[in-house]
Amino acid sequence: AGSVGGGGGGGGGGGAPAPAPAGAGAADGRGETRVKMSRMRQTIARRLKEAQNTAAMLTTFQECDMSNIMEMRKEHKDEFEKVHGVKLGFMSAFVKASAAALQEFPAVNAFIDDDKKEIVYRDYCDISVAVASPTGLVVPVLRNTESMTFADVEAAIGEFAKRAKNNTLALEDMAGGTFTISNGGVFGSVMGTPIINSPQSAILGMHGTKMRPVVYKGEIVARPMQYLALTYDHRIIDGREAVLFLKSIAHKVEDPRRMLLGL
């Protein structure tokens, strides 16, 4: 399963509520307006609460130095777009790093079948990517990301974003998923704790990249840093696995050559 409005940053998910329409209001300007919840908003609310009530959620954090990936993008973005017909962003690096880390740590890619009391391990990495739509946050799924290229990922995400904006995403586009990536950084978030997209077992939260002072080669220098958050179901994923999984993603993004070398 896994579908609409699964995960979101900062304990949210589902995007910001739609602004309430202007009401008649009281004479003193302290009126109230009641608006019927949309079916999507009801689904988002139900699924988020189900995840909270079921999973033993815990969040771990990691810093990620974006210097090398930003330099790689700057150097190759024009040729990449010319050859592949899509722009090179940072999501493709995080998707590919996540897919590789999921293969290194199978428990993060698994889920608990509560009815049968079994853990189900998947041989494929279907990553749900949170995308904003006019009616709330939707989570379309990139299938078999372990075999996708950077260009494949960028093209698929671009198509999902376009269809989300036009409200033409189908339910099949959002069904399934073994892991979720939510990027609150596009809205300016510095740090948050995303909620798991049930029945998945973990979700990666990306955040804004900020220049911060760090110790680099023995010197204090300004580097573009991003906080990464991993919320995981402690019933199936141990703390050690969660920390090493998130560090694996951070290391791959910090040095993209590691993905080329299978490290």
N, C-alpha and C positions, 0 to 999 in steps of 0.2 A: 504494500500500500504506500501511502505517502502522496500528498497531492497539494491542494490549495492552501496557501498561507501557513506553511509548516514551520519554518524557523525565522527568527528575526533577532536583530541586535538589541542589546540593552534590555533584555528581558521582555522585548516587545514582540515584533513580528506582525505581519499584516499591514505594515505601513502606517502612516498617520491617519487617524479617522477623518472622514470627509467633513468639511466645515458644515456646521448646522445652518440650514436656510433661515433667513430673517423671519422672525415671527412678529405677530402683531404687538406683543410686549405689553407690559403694564405702563401706566402713565408715568411712573417714577423710573422707568427704564430698567426695571429688575424683573422682566418677564422671563418665561421659559418656553422652549419649543421642544416637543417630543417628535422624534423621527424613528420610524420603523427600521430595525436593523435589516440590512440586505442579507440575502441568503449566503453570500460569500462571507460577510462579516460574521454571521452566525457560525459558519463552518470554521472560520479562523479561530473564533473564541472557543469553540468546543474542542478543537484539536490541540490548541495550546494548553488548555486546562487538562485534557487527557494526558498530555505528555508530562505535565507537572505532577499529576496524581500517580503516574505509573513508574516513570524512570527515577532512579537515584542520581539526580543530576549534580555534577560537579564541574567547575570550570578551572582550567589552568591557562597560564599566559606565557608568552614568549616574545622577545624583541626580535625584530628582523631588520637588518641593514639593507636598504633598498638601493645602495649606490651602484652595484654592478648591474643589476637588472635594468635600472634607469639608464645607465651608460649604454648597455646593449640595445635597448629600445631606441635611444637617440641616434646611435650609429647605424642601425639597420632598418628603421621604421619606413623610410621612403622606398627602399628596394623591396622590402617585405610587401608593402601595399602594391607596388608595381607588379610583382610576380604573382601574388596571391589574390589581389583584388579586394583585400580587407585590411583594415588598420590594425597595427600591432599594439595591443594594450597589455595590462598586467594580469588580467584574469586568466589568460591562457597559461601563464607561468604557474599561477597558483593551482589551476585545475590539474595541470600535468604533474606538478609536485605532489599534490594530494593523491592523485591516482597511483603514483609510484609508492608513496608512503602507505597507502591502503593495502598494496600488495606485500609490503614489508611487515605490516601488522594486521593480519586477517581479522582479528577480533573487532577492530574498529569498523570493518566493512560488514560485520555480521549483525544479526539481530536475535532477540529472544522471542520464540514462539510460546507465549504464555499459556495457551491452551494445551499444548503438548509437552510443555516444560522442556523444550529443546532449544539449542543454539543453532541457528542456520547460518552457515558460512557461504559466501558467494564468491565465485571465480571471476566475476566481472565487476567493474567499477562504474556504476551509473551515478553521476554526480548531479544533484539538484542545485540549480543556481537561482538565487532569489532575484527577481526582476520586478520593478515597480510598474503597476498598471493603474489606469484611472479609477479602478474600483478597489484597489488594495494591492498587497504584495502577493505575487504568484511565484511558483517554484517549478519552472519547467526543468526537464531532465535531459542531461547530456548522456547518451548511451555509449557504453564501452569506451570510456575516456582513456583507458589504458592503451588503446590502439589508435587514438586520435593524434593528429599533429597540432602544433600551435595554430596553424592556419585553419584547420578543421574546427578547433574550439572557438576561435574568434568569429568565424563565419556563422557558426550555430548560435552563439550568444547574440550576435547582431540580429539574426533572423528572429530569435525569441523576443528580443527587446522591441523590434518593429511590430510583431504580432501582438505583443502585450499592449502596446500603445493603441493598436487598432481594435483591441478586444476580440482577436481572432484565434487565440490559443485554444486548442481543443483539450478536453479532459485527458486524452491519451498522452498529450505532451507533458502532463504533470503527474502521471501515474508512475509509481515505482520510485526508484532512487535508493541508493545504498548509503549516501553521504550527502551533506549539504554545505554549500559555501554561501555566506551572507556578507555583503560588503557594505557595512554602515559608513565606511570612509567616504563614500560618494556624497553623503549628506553632512560630512564634517565630524563624524563621531571619532573620538580619540581612543575610547576604550568602552567595551560593553560585554555583557554575558548573554550570548544568544541562547535561545531555547531549542531543544532538539526537535527535529521534524519526525515525529513518531510514525512508524515503528523503527526508524533508524536509531543508531546508537551513538552518533556524534555529529557535531556541526562545527565548522570552522567560521570564526568571525574575523573578517578583515576590518581594518580601521584606517584612519587618515595617516598619511606619511608627513612627518614634521621634522624639520631640522632641529636636532638636539645635540648637546655636548656629550661625547662619549670618549672613552679611552681607546685609541687606535694606534697600535705599534708604539705604545708607551707615551703617546702624546694625547692631550685633550683637544679634540677637533670636533667640528660640527659635521654631522652625518645625517642623511635622510633616513629616519627610523620609523618603523611601524610596529604597533603592538598587535600581536595575533592572539586570539582567544580560541580555545577548544573546550566546548561543553560536551561532556560525555556521560554515558550511562554507567555508573560505577558498579552496577550489577553484573556487567559483562566485561568491562574494560578496567583493568587495574591501573592505579596511579602511575606506576612505572611505564606501562605501555603508552598511556596518554601523553606523558611528558616526552618520551622518546619519539612518539609519532609526530608531535607538534615541532620538536626540534628538527626532525627529518625534513619537514616541509620548509621550515625557516632556512635550513642549510642549503637546500636545493634552490630556493629563490635567491638567497644571498650569492650563490655561485652557480649559475645556470649550467655551467660545464658539467656539474655532477649528474644532471639528468641525461646529458649526452653520453656520459661514461657509465651510466647505470649505478651511480653511487648514492 
